[in-house]
Amino acid sequence: MATTKAPAGSPRRRATLLCIALAQLMIVLDGTVVSIALPSVQRDLGISDGDRQWIITAYMLAFGGLLLLGGRIADHAGRRRTFLVALLGFAAASALGGAAANTEMLLLARALQGAFGALLGPSALALLTVTFTEPRDRAKAFGIWGAVSAAGGAVGLLAGGALTEYLDWRWCLYINVPIALIAAAGGYAVLTESRRSARARFDIPGVLLVTGGLVAIVYATGRAESDGWGSARVAGLLAAGAALLAAFAAVERRAPQPLLPPHVIADRTRGGAYLAIGLAVIGMFGAFLFMTYYMQVVQGYSPVRTGVAFLPMVMAVLVSAGGLAARLLPRVPPRMLIVPGMLLGASGLLWMLTLDTGTGYARGVLVTQLLLGLGAGLIMPTALDYATHGVGTDDSGVASATVNTAQQIGGSLGTALLNTIATTAAADHLAAHPASPAAAMVEGFATASAWGAGILLTGALLVAVLMNTPRPDREAAPSPAATPDPLPVHP
């Protein structure tokens, strides 16, 4: 039977948003909750220092490399169906990882988590895009989505610390199972199916080229932390990844049904949104790592206390995304939110330069957290909204996958680049002041944060110049291209 769209604010629409937000929260949580547990995992399974990185890298490689394919699968197979299958697969992979008896079993589970995450992320965002189309309704939905995306990492640190300290590291993986099952049960009841209208015909050359290119770049950035950016392996992988992506771009121009249609990213508004997401994540992602080590290693905080100390940043994101951004999105041009958000984020990173080994929480890390949280809350909902805005339902999955790819590649590059800068600066300071290892670490964090602030300031300038999108027309009806297809509603 034909679908009748539930009115804005109806219980069905709220339930739909809750299910989608739960899925996104699980994906974001998984990016940080395991990081806190890593020392315990290493001790329990007897993993060497050289191999421990693979617990993170296995997930990143599968997730980052398969995102665009996952988005196109969602478009063809149906976003609701893909969403539900991905949730159940992610739950099964998490349970397998929690029960891991050895390193190989855990790495397999992490790779499976990444693969199902590459299906889940694009299908969830595509469902949000085709469900919420009216400007005010869409702004509220993306405000909540952006708050979950920006705050989920800090929530993961809190959850990871508590689970590791009071239960066991395995619960950092088991926790995904109830979240996924609740989201799947709710999604089965309330989500409406939508899919690409054209007959499925996968762009196999495009799949191979983009997957190989993204895997090479993600793997290279992961190796850069241990091998150095100048190593032959890292340089070769980066060059190979760039060459494969260039070949992918050439192939997509001639493919009859391209994996990533050029018009999706060539649009100035969407291109500016992808750029904003990528640069914001590159600049800000390292701050989580720096503040975590500053509080635990320099200040001596426990994992739980560290997680609690991140709560003000979570609240700042919620206020900024759920309050300011949601109210202003339908009223102002996107750069009027993204540019101030990047400036706030840059200010928070620059505040890291004032820290020393004796700086108190309120005068130091708290200020950085509030500025970063307010900035992220303005950037993420706005950029996520405009990254998928105006895309037809045929391409909403792959457009959503491009958003996730920008986040994933940005996070990988940002962590590797800024961590390398921090390590180098700390080593130089320690060579000059061998009696002050804690001060050397703080000096490294400050240097890397200054680079991160520079990236955000550059991003603010680029978005201000390139993203000249006018304020939305609040009275206009959603365009036909952005309206869900009239497909059956599943019970």
C-alpha positions as CSV (number, residue, x, y, z in Angstrom):
1,M,0.0,0.0,0.0
2,A,1.1,3.6,-0.4
3,T,2.9,5.3,2.4
4,T,1.5,8.3,4.2
5,K,4.2,10.3,5.8
6,A,3.7,10.7,9.6
7,P,3.4,14.3,10.6
8,A,6.4,16.1,12.2
9,G,6.6,15.5,15.9
10,S,4.4,12.3,15.8
11,P,5.3,9.3,18.0
12,R,6.3,7.3,14.9
13,R,8.7,10.0,13.7
14,R,10.3,10.3,17.2
15,A,10.7,6.5,17.3
16,T,12.3,6.5,13.9
17,L,14.8,9.2,15.0
18,L,15.5,7.3,18.2
19,C,16.3,4.1,16.4
20,I,18.6,5.8,13.9
21,A,20.3,7.8,16.6
22,L,20.9,4.7,18.6
23,A,22.7,3.1,15.6
24,Q,24.9,6.2,15.2
25,L,25.7,6.3,18.9
26,M,26.8,2.6,18.7
27,I,29.1,3.3,15.8
28,V,30.7,6.4,17.4
29,L,31.0,4.7,20.8
30,D,32.9,1.8,19.2
31,G,35.5,4.3,18.0
32,T,36.6,5.3,21.5
33,V,35.2,2.7,24.0
34,V,37.7,0.1,22.9
35,S,40.6,2.6,23.1
36,I,40.2,3.0,26.8
37,A,40.2,-0.8,27.3
38,L,43.3,-1.4,25.1
39,P,45.9,-1.8,27.9
40,S,43.6,-4.4,29.6
41,V,43.0,-6.2,26.3
42,Q,46.7,-6.3,25.6
43,R,47.5,-7.8,29.0
44,D,44.7,-10.4,29.0
45,L,45.4,-11.8,25.5
46,G,49.1,-11.4,25.6
47,I,49.3,-9.1,22.6
48,S,52.7,-7.5,21.8
49,D,53.2,-3.8,21.6
50,G,53.8,-4.1,17.9
51,D,50.5,-5.9,17.3
52,R,48.2,-3.9,19.7
53,Q,47.5,-1.3,17.1
54,W,45.7,-3.9,14.9
55,I,42.8,-4.0,17.4
56,I,42.0,-0.4,16.2
57,T,43.3,-0.7,12.7
58,A,41.3,-3.9,11.8
59,Y,38.1,-2.0,12.4
60,M,39.3,1.2,10.7
61,L,40.4,-0.7,7.5
62,A,37.2,-2.5,7.0
63,F,35.0,0.5,8.0
64,G,36.8,3.1,5.9
65,G,37.5,0.9,2.9
66,L,33.9,-0.4,2.5
67,L,31.9,2.7,3.2
68,L,31.1,3.7,-0.4
69,L,30.2,0.1,-1.3
70,G,28.0,0.0,1.8
71,G,26.2,3.1,0.8
72,R,25.4,1.8,-2.7
73,I,24.3,-1.5,-1.3
74,A,21.8,0.4,0.9
75,D,20.6,2.3,-2.2
76,H,19.9,-0.9,-4.2
77,A,19.0,-3.4,-1.5
78,G,16.8,-1.0,0.5
79,R,18.0,1.3,3.4
80,R,15.6,-0.3,6.0
81,R,16.7,-3.8,5.1
82,T,20.4,-2.9,5.1
83,F,20.0,-1.0,8.4
84,L,18.4,-4.0,10.1
85,V,20.9,-6.6,8.7
86,A,23.8,-4.4,9.6
87,L,22.6,-3.9,13.2
88,L,22.3,-7.7,13.7
89,G,25.6,-8.3,12.1
90,F,27.3,-5.6,14.2
91,A,25.8,-7.2,17.3
92,A,27.0,-10.7,16.4
93,A,30.5,-9.4,15.6
94,S,30.6,-7.5,19.0
95,A,29.5,-10.7,20.8
96,L,32.3,-12.6,19.0
97,G,34.9,-10.0,20.0
98,G,33.7,-10.0,23.6
99,A,34.1,-13.8,23.8
100,A,37.5,-13.7,22.0
101,A,39.9,-16.3,23.4
102,N,42.9,-15.1,21.4
103,T,44.2,-12.3,19.3
104,E,43.2,-13.8,15.9
105,M,39.6,-14.1,17.1
106,L,39.4,-10.6,18.3
107,L,40.9,-9.2,15.1
108,L,38.4,-11.1,13.0
109,A,35.6,-9.7,15.2
110,R,36.9,-6.2,14.9
111,A,37.1,-6.5,11.1
112,L,33.5,-7.8,11.0
113,Q,32.4,-4.9,13.1
114,G,34.0,-2.5,10.6
115,A,32.4,-4.2,7.6
116,F,28.9,-4.1,9.2
117,G,29.6,-0.6,10.3
118,A,30.2,0.3,6.7
119,L,26.7,-0.9,5.9
120,L,25.1,0.6,9.0
121,G,26.5,4.2,8.9
122,P,25.4,5.1,5.3
123,S,22.0,3.3,5.6
124,A,21.2,5.1,8.9
125,L,22.1,8.6,7.6
126,A,20.2,7.9,4.3
127,L,17.1,6.9,6.3
128,L,17.4,10.2,8.2
129,T,17.7,12.1,5.0
130,V,14.7,10.6,3.2
131,T,12.5,10.6,6.4
132,F,13.0,14.2,7.5
133,T,12.6,16.6,4.6
134,E,10.8,19.7,5.9
135,P,13.3,22.4,6.8
136,R,12.3,22.8,10.5
137,D,11.8,19.0,11.0
138,R,15.0,18.2,9.2
139,A,17.0,20.8,11.3
140,K,15.8,19.2,14.6
141,A,16.6,15.7,13.4
142,F,20.1,16.7,12.2
143,G,20.7,18.6,15.4
144,I,20.1,15.5,17.4
145,W,22.2,13.4,14.9
146,G,25.0,15.9,15.1
147,A,25.0,16.0,18.9
148,V,25.2,12.2,18.9
149,S,28.0,12.2,16.4
150,A,30.0,14.9,18.2
151,A,29.4,13.8,21.8
152,G,29.5,10.0,21.2
153,G,33.3,9.9,21.4
154,A,33.4,11.4,24.8
155,V,30.6,9.2,26.0
156,G,32.6,6.2,24.8
157,L,35.5,7.3,26.9
158,L,33.3,7.5,30.0
159,A,31.6,4.1,29.2
160,G,34.9,2.5,28.4
161,G,36.5,3.6,31.6
162,A,33.6,2.5,33.7
163,L,33.2,-0.9,32.0
164,T,36.9,-1.6,32.1
165,E,37.4,-0.6,35.7
166,Y,34.2,-2.1,37.3
167,L,33.5,-5.1,35.0
168,D,35.8,-6.3,32.3
169,W,37.2,-5.0,29.0
170,R,35.0,-7.6,27.2
171,W,31.9,-5.5,28.2
172,C,33.3,-2.7,26.0
173,L,32.2,-5.0,23.1
174,Y,29.2,-6.7,24.7
175,I,27.6,-3.3,25.3
176,N,26.9,-3.1,21.6
177,V,24.6,-6.1,21.7
178,P,21.7,-4.7,23.6
179,I,22.0,-1.3,21.8
180,A,21.9,-3.0,18.4
181,L,19.0,-5.3,19.3
182,I,16.9,-2.4,20.7
183,A,17.5,-0.3,17.6
184,A,16.8,-3.3,15.3
185,A,13.5,-4.1,17.1
186,G,12.4,-0.5,16.9
187,G,13.5,-0.1,13.3
188,Y,11.6,-3.2,12.3
189,A,8.5,-1.7,13.8
190,V,8.7,1.9,12.6
191,L,11.0,2.3,9.6
192,T,9.8,2.7,6.1
193,E,11.6,1.0,3.2
194,S,13.1,3.1,0.4
195,R,15.6,2.1,-2.3
196,R,17.0,3.1,-5.6
197,S,14.5,3.0,-8.4
198,A,16.9,1.8,-11.1
199,R,17.8,-1.9,-11.5
200,A,20.9,-2.8,-9.5
201,R,24.1,-2.9,-11.5
202,F,27.2,-2.6,-9.4
203,D,30.2,-0.6,-10.7
204,I,32.8,-3.4,-10.0
205,P,35.9,-1.4,-11.3
206,G,34.8,1.5,-9.1
207,V,34.3,-0.8,-6.1
208,L,37.8,-2.3,-6.5
209,L,39.5,1.0,-7.1
210,V,37.9,3.0,-4.3
211,T,38.1,0.2,-1.7
212,G,41.8,-0.4,-2.5
213,G,42.5,3.4,-2.4
214,L,40.8,4.0,0.9
215,V,42.3,0.9,2.5
216,A,45.8,2.0,1.4
217,I,45.3,5.5,2.9
218,V,43.8,4.3,6.2
219,Y,46.5,1.7,6.6
220,A,49.2,4.1,5.8
221,T,48.0,6.7,8.3
222,G,47.8,3.9,10.9
223,R,51.4,2.8,10.2
224,A,52.7,6.4,10.2
225,E,52.4,6.6,14.0
226,S,55.0,3.8,14.4
227,D,57.0,3.9,11.1
228,G,57.1,7.7,10.6
229,W,55.6,9.7,7.7
230,G,58.9,9.5,5.8
231,S,59.2,5.7,5.8
232,A,59.1,4.0,2.4
233,R,56.1,1.8,3.4
234,V,54.0,4.8,4.4
235,A,55.0,7.0,1.5
236,G,54.4,4.1,-1.0
237,L,51.0,3.3,0.5
238,L,49.9,6.9,0.4
239,A,51.0,7.3,-3.2
240,A,49.3,4.0,-4.2
241,G,46.1,5.1,-2.4
242,A,46.1,8.5,-4.2
243,A,46.7,6.8,-7.6
244,L,43.9,4.4,-7.0
245,L,41.5,7.2,-6.0
246,A,42.5,9.2,-9.1
247,A,41.8,6.2,-11.3
248,F,38.5,5.8,-9.5
249,A,37.5,9.4,-10.3
250,A,38.3,8.9,-14.0
251,V,36.3,5.6,-14.1
252,E,33.3,7.2,-12.5
253,R,33.0,9.8,-15.2
254,R,32.4,7.1,-17.8
255,A,30.5,4.4,-15.8
256,P,26.9,4.0,-16.8
257,Q,25.9,3.5,-13.1
258,P,28.8,4.9,-11.1
259,L,29.4,3.9,-7.5
260,L,29.8,7.6,-6.7
261,P,28.1,9.8,-9.2
262,P,30.3,12.9,-9.8
263,H,27.3,15.3,-9.3
264,V,27.1,14.2,-5.7
265,I,30.4,15.7,-4.7
266,A,30.7,18.4,-7.5
267,D,27.9,20.4,-6.0
268,R,29.4,23.4,-4.3
269,T,27.2,23.1,-1.2
270,R,27.7,19.4,-0.7
271,G,31.4,19.7,-1.5
272,G,31.8,22.5,1.1
273,A,30.0,20.3,3.6
274,Y,32.3,17.3,3.0
275,L,35.3,19.6,3.3
276,A,34.0,21.1,6.6
277,I,33.5,17.6,8.1
278,G,36.9,16.3,7.0
279,L,38.9,19.3,8.2
280,A,36.9,19.6,11.5
281,V,37.5,15.9,12.3
282,I,41.2,16.2,11.4
283,G,41.7,19.2,13.6
284,M,39.6,18.1,16.6
285,F,39.9,14.3,16.7
286,G,43.4,14.4,18.2
287,A,42.2,16.6,21.1
288,F,40.4,13.5,22.6
289,L,43.6,11.6,22.7
290,F,45.7,14.5,24.0
291,M,43.2,15.4,26.8
292,T,42.9,11.7,27.7
293,Y,46.6,11.3,28.1
294,Y,47.0,14.6,29.8
295,M,44.4,13.7,32.5
296,Q,45.5,10.1,33.0
297,V,49.3,10.3,32.6
298,V,50.1,13.9,33.6
299,Q,47.4,14.5,36.2
300,G,47.0,10.9,37.4
301,Y,43.2,10.5,36.8
302,S,41.7,7.1,36.8
303,P,39.8,5.8,33.7
304,V,36.5,6.5,35.3
305,R,37.4,10.0,36.5
306,T,38.7,10.8,33.0
307,G,35.4,9.8,31.5
308,V,33.5,11.9,34.0
309,A,35.8,14.8,33.3
310,F,34.7,14.7,29.7
311,L,31.0,15.2,30.6
312,P,31.1,19.0,30.3
313,M,32.1,18.7,26.7
314,V,29.2,16.3,26.0
315,M,26.8,18.9,27.6
316,A,28.3,21.7,25.5
317,V,27.8,19.7,22.3
318,L,24.2,19.0,23.3
319,V,23.5,22.6,24.0
320,S,25.2,23.8,20.8
321,A,23.8,21.1,18.5
322,G,20.4,20.5,20.0
323,G,19.7,24.1,20.9
324,L,21.6,26.7,18.8
325,A,22.2,24.7,15.6
326,A,18.7,23.2,15.5
327,R,17.1,26.6,15.9
328,L,19.3,28.5,13.4
329,L,19.7,25.8,10.7
330,P,16.4,26.8,9.0
331,R,17.1,30.5,9.3
332,V,20.7,31.3,8.3
333,P,23.2,30.3,5.6
334,P,25.2,27.2,6.6
335,R,28.6,29.0,6.7
336,M,27.1,31.3,9.4
337,L,27.2,28.3,11.6
338,I,30.1,26.3,10.3
339,V,32.6,29.1,10.3
340,P,32.0,30.3,13.9
341,G,32.0,26.6,15.0
342,M,35.5,26.2,13.4
343,L,36.7,29.4,15.1
344,L,35.4,28.1,18.5
345,G,37.2,24.8,17.9
346,A,40.4,26.5,17.0
347,S,40.2,28.6,20.2
348,G,39.8,25.5,22.2
349,L,42.8,23.9,20.7
350,L,44.9,27.1,21.2
351,W,43.9,27.1,24.9
352,M,45.9,23.8,25.2
353,L,49.0,26.0,24.8
354,T,48.3,27.5,28.3
355,L,48.5,24.1,30.0
356,D,51.4,22.9,32.1
357,T,51.9,20.0,34.5
358,G,50.2,21.9,37.3
359,T,47.3,23.5,35.6
360,G,44.0,22.8,37.4
361,Y,41.0,21.2,35.6
362,A,38.7,24.3,35.7
363,R,41.3,26.6,34.3
364,G,42.7,24.2,31.8
365,V,41.1,21.2,30.2
366,L,37.5,22.4,31.1
367,V,37.9,25.5,29.0
368,T,39.2,23.5,26.0
369,Q,36.3,21.0,26.3
370,L,33.7,23.7,26.4
371,L,35.0,25.5,23.4
372,L,35.5,22.3,21.4
373,G,32.0,21.1,22.4
374,L,30.3,24.4,21.4
375,G,32.2,24.4,18.1
376,A,31.5,20.8,17.2
377,G,27.8,21.3,18.0
378,L,27.6,24.0,15.4
379,I,29.7,22.3,12.7
380,M,28.4,18.7,12.6
381,P,24.6,19.1,12.4
382,T,25.0,21.8,9.7
383,A,27.6,20.0,7.6
384,L,25.7,16.7,7.9
385,D,22.4,18.3,6.8
386,Y,23.9,20.1,3.8
387,A,26.1,17.1,2.8
388,T,22.9,15.1,2.0
389,H,20.6,18.1,1.2
390,G,19.0,18.0,-2.3
391,V,20.3,14.5,-3.2
392,G,17.7,12.3,-4.8
393,T,16.6,9.2,-3.0
394,D,18.4,7.1,-5.6
395,D,21.7,8.5,-4.3
396,S,21.0,9.2,-0.7
397,G,22.9,6.1,0.5
398,V,26.1,6.8,-1.4
399,A,25.9,10.5,-0.4
400,S,25.6,9.4,3.2
401,A,28.6,7.1,2.7
402,T,30.6,10.0,1.4
403,V,29.9,11.8,4.7
404,N,31.1,8.8,6.7
405,T,34.2,8.5,4.5
406,A,35.1,12.1,5.1
407,Q,34.8,11.5,8.9
408,Q,36.7,8.2,8.8
409,I,39.6,9.5,6.6
410,G,39.7,12.7,8.6
411,G,39.9,10.8,11.9
412,S,42.6,8.5,10.6
413,L,44.7,11.4,9.2
414,G,44.2,13.7,12.1
415,T,45.1,11.1,14.7
416,A,48.2,9.9,12.9
417,L,49.4,13.4,11.8
418,L,48.8,15.2,15.1
419,N,50.1,12.3,17.2
420,T,53.3,12.3,15.1
421,I,53.7,16.0,15.7
422,A,53.1,15.6,19.4
423,T,55.6,12.7,19.7
424,T,58.3,14.6,17.8
425,A,57.9,17.8,19.8
426,A,57.9,15.8,23.1
427,A,61.1,14.0,22.1
428,D,62.8,17.3,21.2
429,H,61.8,18.8,24.6
430,L,62.9,15.8,26.5
431,A,66.3,15.8,24.8
432,A,66.8,19.4,26.0
433,H,65.2,18.8,29.5
434,P,65.7,15.1,30.3
435,A,64.4,15.5,33.9
436,S,60.9,16.6,32.8
437,P,59.1,13.8,30.9
438,A,55.7,15.1,32.0
439,A,56.5,18.6,30.8
440,A,57.8,17.1,27.5
441,M,54.5,15.4,27.0
442,V,52.5,18.6,27.6
443,E,54.8,20.4,25.2
444,G,54.1,17.8,22.6
445,F,50.3,18.2,23.1
446,A,50.6,22.0,22.8
447,T,52.5,21.9,19.6
448,A,50.2,19.4,18.0
449,S,47.1,21.4,19.2
450,A,48.6,24.5,17.5
451,W,48.7,22.6,14.2
452,G,45.2,21.4,14.8
453,A,44.0,25.0,15.3
454,G,45.7,26.0,12.1
455,I,43.8,23.3,10.2
456,L,40.5,24.5,11.6
457,L,41.3,28.2,10.8
458,T,42.1,27.1,7.3
459,G,38.9,25.2,7.1
460,A,36.9,28.3,8.3
461,L,38.5,30.4,5.6
462,L,37.8,27.8,2.9
463,V,34.2,27.3,3.9
464,A,33.6,31.1,4.2
465,V,34.8,31.5,0.6
466,L,33.5,28.3,-1.1
467,M,30.2,27.5,0.6
468,N,28.2,30.5,-0.6
469,T,24.8,28.7,-0.1
470,P,22.0,31.2,0.8
471,R,19.7,30.8,3.8
472,P,17.1,28.1,3.3
473,D,13.6,29.0,2.1
474,R,11.6,28.0,5.1
475,E,8.3,28.3,3.3
476,A,9.3,26.1,0.4
477,A,8.1,22.6,0.2
478,P,10.7,19.9,0.0
479,S,11.9,19.2,-3.5
480,P,10.7,16.1,-5.3
481,A,14.3,14.7,-5.4
482,A,14.4,14.8,-1.6
483,T,11.0,13.3,-0.9
484,P,10.8,9.6,0.0
485,D,9.5,7.2,-2.6
486,P,5.9,6.0,-2.1
487,L,6.8,2.5,-0.9
488,P,5.0,0.3,1.6
489,V,5.3,1.0,5.4
490,H,6.4,-2.1,7.3
491,P,4.7,-3.0,10.5
